[in-house]
Amino acid sequence: MKEKDAQPTFLTIRATLASIKAQDPNTCASEHFLRELCIAGAPFSVKVGETYIINVNKLCSYLYGQAKN
């Protein structure tokens, strides 16, 4: 399967942070940081009811400066 055809991984803010910390235990990212990005309208987040979900692949690209607008 091509990477473009892969299903995106959407996680809640808390689950996204847990995923990031599993890969990098020394990360400076926090729930507050992720929530503020979502509230600001970050292109990798979607609000579902009262919950924000994050496309983890797009978040990583965004953080590494590879996001294409």
N, C-alpha and C positions, 0 to 999 in steps of 0.2 A: 504494500500500500504506500502511495506517495505521501509525503509529509503534509502537503496541502490538503489531502483528502482525510487526514486524521481528525477525529472528533476533538474539539477543544475541551479542556478540563476546566470546569467552573467550580469554584469552592467559595464558601463563606469567608469573611475576613479572618475569623479565628482559625479556620482550617487552612487558609492560605498561609498565614503566619507559621502554623505548625509545620507545613510543608517546607517553607523557606528555612526554618530553624533545623529541620532534619538534615537539610543539605549543607547548611552553614550555621553551626551552633553559635558562632560569634557575631551574627548579624546584628546590625543596629536598627533594623526594621521593627516597628511596633504596631499593635492594633490601631493605635491613634493615628500613626503615620498613614497606614493603609486606608483608614476610614476618611481621613481628610482628603486624600487623593480622590476617593470615590465621590465625596460630597462636592468636590471641585469639578466633577464631570470628566474624570479620567476616561480615556477611550477604551480601557480594558474592563470596565465595570458596568454592571446592569443592576438597577434597583428592582427588586421583585417584592412587592408589598412594602414592608418596612425593612427588608433585608437586602444588603448589597451582596451580589455574587461577582467573583473576579475570574476572568479568563487568565489562568496562571501563565500560559505561554506568552500572551501579549504583555502581561505584567513584566515578565523577565526581559522581553525585548525593550519595553519602555524604560526599565531601570538601567539597562545597558546602553541606552541611547540609540537603539536600532529601530524604534517605532517609526512607521511611515504614516503620515497624516493624509 
